[in-house]
Amino acid sequence: MDKLKVLIADDHPAFCLGLQKLMREDSEMEPVGIAADGEEAVRLAKELLPDVVVMDISMPKLNGIEATRRIKQDFPMISVLVLSAYGYSPYVFSALDAGAAGYLLKNVPLRELLNAIRAVRIGEAVLDREIADKVLRNLAKGRQVGGGKRTQLNPREMEVLGLGAKGLTNDEIAEKLTLSPRTVQTHFTHIFNKLGVASRLEAILYALREGWFVLDKQPS
């Protein structure tokens, strides 16, 4: 099986080297490069075509949010996992709006970070627990009422997406709907393709902005 190719974009050498070392010890991952600033992150993403970019926000020359936006514009199937020392809502909203598949605070243990990298690659939503609920509910408050691409999703796909918005994992959705986890992942893949997104988080944000569902009224 091909290894998960990861580009690390951070201007703190000690962090980069520590994460790179940990990845090399993981049989499923391959750190393909390190970028010390935002411009280098964009350039290396285009040259190396990683599966995932681990992106710091505060970097020289070009901040991580704008670097994320440029990478996603040119290569939408590259997943970007943003890391930040700050959980301020404007930072989080801007990162997600730029196309980030996840947002974690820098105090996350490195082992958990590796699991998050795997998660965003298969389309799982990754948000720090301290900010996830606040972010999603604020986005839901600003929703628009409209059809958008909703008619392209069949009832089962809407059901799967709604459960995903509640924070259920693929395994939990599978158990609730009496499906296999592989079938749930297939549903999400179809949803991503229909909505033109690359991750569960992007799909959920799209649905919330369009007013397809309200989090408080999602079935338990």
TAWOLIN-V852702 format. One record per pair of residues at least 12 apart in sequence whose ideal C-beta (glycine too) atoms are under 10 Angstrom apart, sorted by the first residue. I is the first residue (numbers start at 0). J is the second residue. Records with the same first field share a line. If there is no record, write none. Layout:
I = J / J
//
This chain:
0 = 26 / 27
1 = 27 / 29 / 50
2 = 22 / 25 / 26 / 27 / 28 / 29 / 30 / 31 / 50
3 = 22 / 25 / 27 / 28 / 29 / 30 / 31 / 49 / 50 / 51 / 78 / 113 / 116 / 117 / 120 / 121
4 = 28 / 29 / 30 / 31 / 32 / 47 / 48 / 49 / 50 / 51 / 52 / 77 / 120
5 = 18 / 19 / 22 / 25 / 28 / 29 / 30 / 31 / 32 / 47 / 49 / 50 / 51 / 52 / 53 / 78 / 80 / 113 / 116 / 120
6 = 30 / 31 / 32 / 33 / 34 / 39 / 40 / 43 / 44 / 46 / 47 / 48 / 49 / 50 / 51 / 52 / 53 / 54 / 70 / 77 / 79
7 = 19 / 22 / 30 / 31 / 32 / 33 / 34 / 35 / 40 / 43 / 49 / 51 / 52 / 53 / 54 / 55 / 82
8 = 32 / 33 / 34 / 35 / 36 / 37 / 39 / 40 / 41 / 43 / 44 / 49 / 52 / 53 / 54 / 55 / 56 / 58 / 61 / 63 / 66 / 67 / 70 / 79 / 81 / 82
9 = 33 / 34 / 35 / 36 / 40 / 53 / 54 / 55 / 56 / 57 / 58 / 63 / 82 / 105
10 = 33 / 34 / 35 / 36 / 37 / 39 / 55 / 57 / 58 / 59 / 60 / 63
11 = 35 / 55 / 57 / 58 / 105
12 = 33 / 35
14 = 33 / 53 / 55 / 82 / 105 / 109
15 = 30 / 32 / 33 / 34 / 35 / 53 / 55
16 = 30 / 33
17 = 109
18 = 30 / 33 / 53 / 82 / 109 / 112 / 113 / 116
19 = 31 / 32 / 33
20 = 109
21 = 109 / 110 / 112 / 113
22 = 53 / 109 / 112 / 113 / 116
24 = 113
25 = 110 / 113 / 116 / 117
27 = 113 / 116 / 117 / 120
28 = 50 / 51 / 113 / 116 / 117 / 120
29 = 49 / 50
30 = 49 / 53
31 = 43 / 44 / 46 / 47 / 48 / 49 / 50
32 = 44 / 46 / 47 / 49 / 52
33 = 53
34 = 47 / 52 / 53 / 54 / 55 / 58 / 66
35 = 55 / 58 / 59 / 60
36 = 55 / 58 / 59 / 60 / 61 / 62 / 63 / 66
37 = 54 / 55 / 56 / 57 / 58 / 59 / 60 / 61 / 62 / 63 / 64 / 65 / 66 / 67 / 69 / 70
38 = 58 / 59 / 60 / 61 / 65 / 66 / 69
39 = 58 / 59 / 60 / 61 / 66
40 = 52 / 53 / 54 / 55 / 58 / 60 / 61 / 63 / 66 / 67 / 69 / 70 / 79
41 = 60 / 61 / 65 / 66 / 67 / 68 / 69 / 70 / 72 / 73 / 74
42 = 66 / 69
43 = 70
44 = 66 / 67 / 69 / 70 / 71 / 73 / 74 / 77 / 79
45 = 69 / 70 / 73 / 74 / 77
47 = 77
48 = 74 / 76 / 77
49 = 70 / 74 / 77 / 78 / 79 / 120
50 = 76 / 77 / 78 / 116 / 117 / 119 / 120
51 = 77 / 78 / 79 / 80 / 100 / 101 / 115 / 116 / 117 / 118 / 119 / 120
52 = 66 / 67 / 70 / 71 / 74 / 77 / 78 / 79 / 80 / 81 / 99 / 100 / 116 / 119
53 = 78 / 79 / 80 / 81 / 82 / 101 / 103 / 112 / 113 / 115 / 116 / 119
54 = 66 / 67 / 70 / 79 / 80 / 81 / 82 / 83 / 94 / 97 / 99 / 101 / 102
55 = 81 / 82 / 83 / 84 / 105
56 = 81 / 82 / 83 / 84 / 85 / 87 / 90 / 91 / 93 / 94 / 99 / 102 / 105
57 = 83 / 84 / 85 / 90
62 = 90 / 93 / 94
63 = 79 / 81 / 82 / 83 / 90 / 93 / 94 / 97 / 99
64 = 79 / 81 / 83 / 89 / 90 / 92 / 93 / 94 / 95 / 96 / 97 / 98 / 99
65 = 93 / 97
66 = 79 / 81 / 97
67 = 79 / 80 / 81 / 93 / 94 / 95 / 96 / 97 / 98 / 99 / 100
68 = 93 / 94 / 96 / 97 / 98 / 99
69 = 97 / 98
70 = 97 / 98 / 99
71 = 97 / 98 / 99 / 100 / 196 / 197 / 201
72 = 97 / 98
74 = 197
75 = 98 / 191 / 195 / 196 / 197 / 198 / 201
76 = 191 / 196 / 197 / 198
77 = 98 / 100 / 120 / 197
78 = 98 / 99 / 100 / 101 / 116 / 118 / 119 / 120 / 121 / 122 / 123 / 125 / 197 / 198 / 200 / 201
79 = 94 / 97 / 98 / 99 / 100 / 101 / 102 / 119 / 197 / 198
80 = 94 / 99 / 100 / 101 / 102 / 103 / 112 / 115 / 116 / 118 / 119 / 120 / 125 / 198
81 = 93 / 94 / 95 / 97 / 99 / 100 / 101 / 102 / 103 / 104 / 119 / 125
82 = 94 / 101 / 102 / 103 / 104 / 105 / 106 / 107 / 112 / 115 / 127
83 = 102 / 103 / 104 / 105 / 127
84 = 104 / 105 / 106
85 = 104 / 105 / 130
86 = 102 / 103 / 104 / 127 / 129 / 130 / 133 / 134
87 = 130
88 = 130 / 133 / 134 / 137
90 = 102 / 130
91 = 126 / 127 / 130 / 131 / 133 / 134 / 137
92 = 134 / 137 / 138 / 141 / 204
95 = 126 / 134 / 135 / 138 / 200 / 201 / 203 / 204
96 = 138 / 204 / 208
98 = 196 / 197 / 198 / 200 / 201 / 204
99 = 119 / 125 / 126 / 198 / 200 / 201
100 = 115 / 118 / 119 / 120 / 122 / 123 / 124 / 125 / 126 / 196 / 197 / 198 / 199 / 200 / 201
101 = 115 / 116 / 118 / 119 / 123 / 124 / 125 / 126 / 127 / 198 / 199 / 200
102 = 115 / 124 / 125 / 126 / 127 / 130 / 131 / 134 / 200
103 = 115 / 119 / 125 / 126 / 127 / 128 / 130
104 = 127 / 128 / 129 / 130
105 = 127
106 = 127 / 129
107 = 125 / 127
111 = 125
112 = 125
115 = 127
118 = 168 / 169 / 198 / 199
119 = 197 / 198 / 199 / 200
120 = 197 / 198
121 = 169 / 184 / 187 / 188 / 198 / 199
122 = 163 / 169 / 184 / 187 / 188 / 190 / 191 / 196 / 197 / 198 / 199 / 200 / 201 / 202
123 = 163 / 168 / 169 / 184 / 187 / 198 / 199 / 200
124 = 163 / 164 / 166 / 168 / 198 / 199 / 200 / 201 / 202 / 203 / 204
125 = 198 / 199 / 200
126 = 166 / 200 / 203
128 = 166
131 = 166 / 200
132 = 166 / 214
134 = 200 / 204 / 207
135 = 164 / 165 / 166 / 200 / 203 / 204 / 207 / 214
136 = 207 / 213 / 214 / 215
137 = 207
138 = 203 / 204 / 206 / 207 / 208 / 214
139 = 164 / 203 / 204 / 206 / 207 / 208 / 210 / 212 / 213 / 214 / 215
140 = 207 / 213
141 = 207 / 208 / 210
142 = 206 / 207 / 208 / 209 / 210 / 211 / 212 / 213
143 = 207 / 208 / 209 / 210
144 = 209 / 210 / 211
145 = 208 / 209 / 210 / 211
146 = 209 / 210 / 211
147 = 194 / 205 / 206 / 208 / 209 / 210 / 211
148 = 190 / 193 / 194 / 195 / 205 / 206 / 209 / 211
149 = 193 / 194 / 205 / 206 / 209 / 210 / 211 / 212
150 = 193
151 = 189 / 190 / 192 / 193 / 194
152 = 186 / 189 / 190 / 193 / 194 / 202 / 206 / 211
153 = 186 / 189 / 190 / 193
155 = 176 / 178 / 182 / 186 / 189
156 = 186 / 187 / 189 / 190 / 193 / 194 / 202
157 = 186 / 190 / 206 / 211 / 212
158 = 172 / 175 / 176 / 186 / 218
159 = 172 / 173 / 175 / 176 / 178 / 182 / 183 / 184 / 185 / 186 / 187 / 189 / 190 / 199 / 202
160 = 172 / 186 / 187 / 190 / 194 / 199 / 202 / 203 / 205 / 206 / 211 / 212
161 = 203 / 206 / 211 / 212 / 214 / 216 / 217 / 218
162 = 175 / 176 / 183 / 217 / 218 / 219
163 = 183 / 186 / 187 / 190 / 199 / 200 / 202 / 203 / 206 / 217
164 = 199 / 200 / 202 / 203 / 204 / 206 / 207 / 211 / 212 / 213 / 214 / 217
165 = 203 / 212 / 214 / 217 / 218 / 219
166 = 203 / 214 / 217
167 = 183 / 217
168 = 180 / 183
169 = 181 / 182 / 183 / 184 / 186 / 187 / 199
170 = 183
171 = 183
172 = 184 / 186 / 187
173 = 186
175 = 218 / 219
187 = 199 / 202
190 = 202 / 203 / 205 / 206
194 = 206 / 209
//
